[in-house]
């Protein structure tokens, strides 16, 4: 942008740090999904040091750059101009320049423009360098309490009911935790469609991850659909995690105890017992009393 200074440095804790020179390549830079403190040092070096910084929305990226004292021009790269911008980016790399493709939030190319650029760079034999970092998909999965040894990311489900149902039918027998992005305004109807097609599975709605109003709500698909039908569309970005076929909630005493303690770290004892009851099929009153015993034992220990 006109008037900006390309300083090739960043600031942390008041100290200005020079960014190293980058080799000619396409760098895919993951950025925070909410909390700007989640940026990596390598990402800052790349954002500050690349010859060309391409981002989906310069207004969004500017907030991150200003947080870390990066003063440099940016160029837009989004779904509406990627056909025209891709050849320019490729030509720049071939001419010996470094190009950084930064996401608005999270990891580039995950429901985000950039695939065309990566494919073009590979076809030209140019180096493609991932600069990993935050990912809403993985953040939701790890907080869900569902199996993490095998999972499938399904992106956004179709908005039309018939197409959505067909898509869910193809995924119904996949032996893995299913992960989806979803629009807040379609969340309730998508959860209802999942409940009807996938059955009575445990699920998690992770919303506004790393932000001030972060929420990780657990229950069956039907229970979650009921909740959001009653409360209305939530705000913010949403990831839905769905248990694999046959995956049940904790059943033995040890697993239930661990679940109760984990839930009580996030909410009151009464709410923790209620959530555990929905996940295990146990009685809330019994689980509440068990949690009080566990917490007393933990405090004594």
Secondary structure, 3 states (H helix, E strand, C coil): CCCCCCCCEEEECCEEEECCCCCCCEEEECECCCCHHHCCHHHHHHHHHCCEEEECCHHHHHHHHHHCCCCCCCEECCCCCHHHHHHHHHHHHHCCCCEEEECCCECCCCCCCCHHHHHHHHHCCCCEEEECCCCHHHHHHHHHCCCCCCEEEEEECCCCHHHHHHHHHHHCCCCCEEEEEECHHHHHHHHHHHHHHHCCCEEEEEECCCCCCCEEEEEEHHHHHHHHHHHCCCCCCEEEEECCCCCCCCCCHHHHHHHHHHHHCCCCHHHHHHHHHHHHCCCHHHHHHHHHHHHHHHHHC
